Amino acid sequence: MANELTPDLLLQAYANGIFPMGDSHDPKSGLRWYAPDPRCIIDLDNFHASARLYRTYKQDKFKLRVNTAWAEVVQACASREETWITDEIFQIYSHLHKLGYAHSVEVYFEEKLVGGLYGVSIGGAFMGESMFHTVRDASKIALLYLVERLKERGFSLLDCQFMTEHLRQFGAINISRDEYTERLNLALAQDCHFADLV
């Protein structure tokens, strides 16, 4: 299947609740496909962050941008001991980025990229893929900004795939595959735009 991977196939997989991951230990093994049950999401209406984080966010200490450093964000997310972001993943998601489906959120401090995240946007669904930070709070600020942007633009689903303690503190929940499919189908019917059309 890895040899046949195209942007259309990847988008079709997402529309069916399936996503790929690579294996950094054995990149030649190709991609593995996942559809977790339960599925982790952040209900946008129930997202919460600490008062301290909101204060930091509003201080304008960090500068936030969208889609200005795609490659740098993905490479920073992959820069760890174990990663599922193989060269094949990077290439196919970069193709999706050029087509306007994959997006990055960048966090800058003193004009240096210090955090960010990336994901895939289809209709009113945003599938978060990975995040990174090199200074305290940078990835949390990216997530806070992401949620605010999604709400402002009418999105209804933020898919986080797998639960982590990091996500749980923001109100992430696990839902069944059936409920996820229902939410996903409703979101796919929406006409939302993560980035402004050129």
C-alpha positions in Angstrom: 0.0 0.0 0.0 2.9 2.3 0.7 3.9 2.4 -2.9 0.4 3.4 -3.9 0.1 6.2 -1.4 -1.2 9.4 -3.0 -2.8 12.6 -1.5 -6.2 11.4 -2.7 -5.8 8.0 -0.9 -4.6 9.8 2.3 -7.6 12.1 2.3 -9.9 9.2 1.7 -8.4 7.4 4.6 -8.9 10.4 6.9 -12.5 10.7 5.7 -13.0 7.1 6.9 -11.2 7.6 10.3 -8.0 6.0 9.3 -4.5 7.5 9.4 -0.9 6.2 8.7 2.2 6.2 10.8 5.7 5.2 9.8 8.3 3.2 11.7 11.6 5.0 12.3 13.3 1.8 13.3 12.4 0.1 10.0 11.4 2.8 7.4 11.6 0.2 4.6 8.6 -1.6 6.2 6.3 1.1 4.9 3.4 2.6 6.6 1.0 1.2 9.1 -2.7 2.3 9.2 -4.6 3.0 12.4 -8.2 3.6 13.4 -8.1 3.7 17.2 -11.0 2.7 19.3 -11.5 4.6 21.6 -10.5 7.7 19.7 -9.1 10.8 21.5 -10.7 14.2 20.6 -10.8 17.6 22.1 -14.4 18.8 22.3 -13.9 22.4 21.2 -16.6 23.7 23.5 -15.1 22.0 26.5 -11.4 22.9 25.9 -9.8 24.3 29.0 -6.4 25.6 29.9 -4.9 27.0 33.1 -5.3 30.7 34.0 -1.5 30.9 33.9 -1.3 29.7 30.3 -4.1 32.1 29.2 -2.1 35.0 30.9 1.0 33.9 29.0 -1.0 33.7 25.8 -2.5 37.2 26.2 0.9 38.8 27.1 1.9 38.5 23.4 5.2 37.1 24.5 5.0 34.6 21.7 4.2 35.4 18.1 2.0 33.0 16.3 1.9 32.3 12.6 0.2 29.8 10.2 1.8 27.9 7.3 5.0 30.0 7.2 7.5 27.3 8.3 5.8 24.0 7.4 9.0 21.9 6.8 10.7 23.2 9.9 7.7 22.4 12.1 7.4 18.8 10.8 11.1 18.2 11.0 11.2 19.5 14.6 8.3 17.2 15.5 10.3 14.3 14.0 13.4 15.2 15.8 13.2 12.8 18.7 14.6 9.4 19.6 11.6 7.5 18.3 9.3 9.0 15.7 6.7 7.8 13.3 7.4 10.7 11.0 9.6 9.0 8.4 10.8 10.5 5.1 7.8 9.0 3.4 5.4 10.6 5.9 7.2 14.0 5.5 6.9 13.8 1.7 3.3 12.9 1.4 2.1 15.4 4.1 4.2 18.1 2.4 2.3 17.3 -0.8 -1.0 17.7 1.2 0.4 21.0 2.5 0.9 22.3 -1.0 -2.6 21.3 -1.9 -4.0 23.2 1.0 -5.0 20.3 3.3 -2.1 20.1 5.7 -1.3 23.1 7.9 1.3 24.2 10.5 1.0 26.5 13.5 4.2 28.1 14.4 5.2 29.7 17.7 8.1 32.2 17.7 10.0 33.8 20.5 12.4 36.6 19.7 12.0 35.7 16.0 13.1 32.1 16.7 10.8 29.1 16.1 10.4 27.5 19.5 7.2 25.4 19.1 4.4 24.4 16.9 2.1 21.7 15.6 0.7 20.4 12.3 -2.3 18.5 11.1 -4.8 17.9 8.3 -7.9 19.9 7.7 -10.9 18.5 5.8 -14.3 20.2 6.0 -14.9 21.1 9.6 -12.5 18.5 10.9 -8.9 19.1 12.0 -6.7 16.0 12.6 -3.8 17.0 14.8 -0.7 15.0 14.0 2.2 16.1 16.2 3.6 19.1 18.1 6.9 20.2 19.6 8.5 22.8 21.8 12.0 23.9 22.7 10.9 26.4 25.4 8.3 26.1 28.1 4.7 26.5 27.1 5.4 26.9 23.4 3.4 23.7 22.3 0.6 24.6 24.7 0.4 28.0 23.2 0.2 26.5 19.8 -2.7 24.2 20.9 -4.5 27.1 22.5 -4.2 29.2 19.3 -5.3 26.2 17.2 -8.5 25.7 19.3 -9.3 29.4 19.1 -8.8 29.5 15.3 -10.9 26.4 14.8 -13.7 27.8 16.8 -13.6 31.2 15.0 -13.7 29.4 11.7 -16.6 27.1 12.5 -14.8 23.8 12.9 -16.6 21.1 14.9 -14.0 18.3 15.3 -10.4 18.3 16.7 -9.1 14.8 16.4 -6.1 14.0 18.6 -6.0 10.2 17.7 -4.4 8.8 21.0 -4.9 10.1 24.5 -1.9 11.4 26.4 -1.6 13.0 29.8 -0.5 16.2 28.0 -3.8 16.3 26.1 -5.9 15.2 29.1 -5.1 18.4 31.0 -6.8 20.4 28.2 -10.0 18.4 28.5 -9.3 15.8 25.8 -11.7 12.8 26.0 -11.9 9.3 24.5 -15.0 8.4 22.5 -16.1 5.2 20.8 -15.3 4.6 17.1 -19.1 4.8 16.4 -19.4 8.2 18.0 -16.2 9.4 16.3 -17.5 8.3 12.9 -20.7 10.2 13.6 -18.9 13.4 14.6 -16.5 13.0 11.6 -19.2 12.7 9.1 -21.0 15.8 10.4 -17.7 17.7 10.3 -16.9 16.5 6.8 -20.1 18.0 5.5 -19.1 21.5 6.7 -17.4 24.1 4.5 -14.6 25.4 6.7 -11.2 26.9 5.8 -8.3 26.7 8.2 -6.3 29.1 6.1 -7.5 31.9 3.9 -8.0 31.0 0.3 -5.5 32.7 -2.1 
